[in-house]
Amino acid sequence: MMGLNLHNVVRGAITAIHPDEDCTLYQSLGQKNIKGEVYPIYAEPQSIKANFQPDTDRLDHPDSKNVTSDTMTVYLYSNLSYPVMGVNRVPARTGDFIQRSDETYWLVTSIEDWSWDGWCKVDVHRQVVPPDFSASEWSDDYVGSDSSK
């Protein structure tokens, strides 16, 4: 570790009031072309602990209406041993999805990587439509390159 891990210092106090959640992480592996259609592909889902917190600084005023988008900030444990895939891999990167226990899906849109100190912070946006996992080999709806849709 390179410095003082403030995350470890405060995490116990935070989780005493606002506990971590059991969530599922779907890591993006890129895309696959199946019979001329491009599908996203994902690694097999992983169980993670996540601490969702409101992203309260995002309030828009279009047409004099107060509108907040469904965005949250999520704090995750991390370390430098996560596999490298294309770019350096922390527990999550943009294009990944986190599924909460309430079955909502959240798209990772930005990351602050503090893996060398044991954690990372990601911004996520709630998705109205669940992601398409059908091109991922572990999916129950796997379309594969040899099967017809």
C-alpha distance (Angstrom), angle and dihedral (degrees) to the residues before:
residue distance angle dihedral
M1 . . .
M2 3.75 . .
G3 3.79 102.3 .
L4 3.75 147.6 -9.1
N5 3.80 109.2 -39.1
L6 3.81 100.3 -135.0
H7 3.78 88.9 174.4
N8 3.82 90.2 67.2
V9 3.80 90.4 45.9
V10 3.82 95.0 55.8
R11 3.82 102.8 26.1
G12 3.82 94.5 84.4
A13 3.80 92.3 52.6
I14 3.81 92.2 46.2
T15 3.80 95.6 48.2
A16 3.81 91.5 47.2
I17 3.82 87.0 65.3
H18 3.81 101.6 25.3
P19 3.84 110.3 24.0
D20 3.78 125.5 -149.3
E21 3.80 116.3 -100.7
D22 3.78 128.5 -131.6
C23 3.80 104.4 -118.3
T24 3.79 139.4 164.4
L25 3.80 122.4 -118.8
Y26 3.81 121.3 -151.5
Q27 3.81 109.0 -165.0
S28 3.79 116.1 -153.6
L29 3.81 115.8 -123.9
G30 3.80 96.1 -178.0
Q31 3.79 128.1 -103.4
K32 3.78 139.8 -45.9
N33 3.81 127.9 -152.0
I34 3.80 109.6 -138.6
K35 3.81 114.1 -177.1
G36 3.80 91.8 -31.1
E37 3.82 96.8 -44.9
V38 3.80 119.6 107.4
Y39 3.80 116.6 -137.5
P40 3.80 130.3 -179.0
I41 3.80 115.8 -117.5
Y42 3.79 127.7 -151.6
A43 3.78 137.6 -166.1
E44 3.79 117.3 -111.9
P45 3.83 109.8 -71.9
Q46 3.81 117.9 -92.2
S47 3.79 129.5 -155.5
I48 3.79 113.0 -123.0
K49 3.80 139.6 170.2
A50 3.79 112.7 -121.4
N51 3.78 134.7 179.3
F52 3.82 110.5 -147.6
Q53 3.78 116.7 -160.3
P54 3.80 130.5 177.0
D55 3.77 118.6 -95.2
T56 3.80 93.9 -140.8
D57 3.79 99.0 167.4
R58 3.82 93.2 74.5
L59 3.80 108.4 85.8
D60 3.80 117.8 144.2
H61 3.80 126.0 -163.9
P62 3.82 106.2 -157.4
D63 3.81 111.6 167.5
S64 3.82 89.5 -5.0
K65 3.82 91.9 -64.2
N66 3.78 121.5 126.4
V67 3.79 105.6 -127.0
T68 3.76 125.9 174.0
S69 3.76 120.6 -168.9
D70 3.78 118.3 -137.1
T71 3.78 97.6 -98.7
M72 3.79 129.8 143.1
T73 3.77 138.3 178.1
V74 3.80 116.1 -126.1
Y75 3.79 127.4 -162.6
L76 3.82 116.7 -153.9
Y77 3.77 134.9 -178.9
S78 3.78 110.6 -113.4
N79 3.78 142.0 171.4
L80 3.77 140.2 -175.3
S81 3.82 94.4 -103.0
Y82 3.83 95.8 76.7
P83 3.81 110.4 119.6
V84 3.77 118.7 -93.7
M85 3.83 111.0 -124.3
G86 3.79 115.3 174.1
V87 3.77 92.2 -45.4
N88 3.78 128.3 24.1
R89 3.79 106.9 -66.7
V90 3.78 121.9 -138.3
P91 3.81 117.0 173.3
A92 3.80 88.5 -76.0
R93 3.79 137.8 14.2
T94 3.77 134.3 180.0
G95 3.78 110.7 -65.0
D96 3.80 93.1 34.9
F97 3.79 123.1 114.9
I98 3.78 131.2 -139.1
Q99 3.79 117.2 -158.3
R100 3.80 116.6 -155.5
S101 3.80 124.3 -149.3
D102 3.83 88.9 -102.5
E103 3.86 86.5 66.1
T104 3.83 94.5 -111.4
Y105 3.80 118.3 138.5
W106 3.80 122.1 -137.9
L107 3.82 122.8 -163.3
V108 3.81 115.7 -141.2
T109 3.82 107.4 -127.8
S110 3.82 104.8 168.2
I111 3.79 138.8 10.4
E112 3.78 139.3 -153.9
D113 3.79 104.5 -160.2
W114 3.80 115.7 -150.1
S115 3.83 94.0 153.8
W116 3.79 92.1 135.9
D117 3.83 86.0 63.2
G118 3.81 95.4 42.1
W119 3.83 104.9 -98.7
C120 3.77 147.7 62.6
K121 3.79 136.3 -158.2
V122 3.80 122.0 -139.8
D123 3.78 133.0 -175.1
V124 3.79 114.1 -138.5
H125 3.81 136.6 -170.7
R126 3.80 121.9 -150.5
Q127 3.79 113.9 -117.6
V128 3.79 121.6 -137.4
V129 3.82 92.3 -159.8
P130 3.82 118.5 45.3
P131 3.82 115.0 -116.1
D132 3.81 120.6 -95.6
F133 3.81 108.3 -109.4
S134 3.83 94.7 166.9
A135 3.84 95.4 111.6
S136 3.82 92.2 53.1
E137 3.80 112.0 99.2
W138 3.83 93.3 -132.7
S139 3.84 93.1 55.0
D140 3.81 119.9 111.6
D141 3.83 86.2 -138.7
Y142 3.83 94.3 49.7
V143 3.81 109.7 165.0
G144 3.82 95.4 -173.6
S145 3.78 123.7 -173.1
D146 3.84 95.1 -86.5
S147 3.79 99.8 45.0
S148 3.77 126.0 83.3
K149 3.75 120.9 -123.2
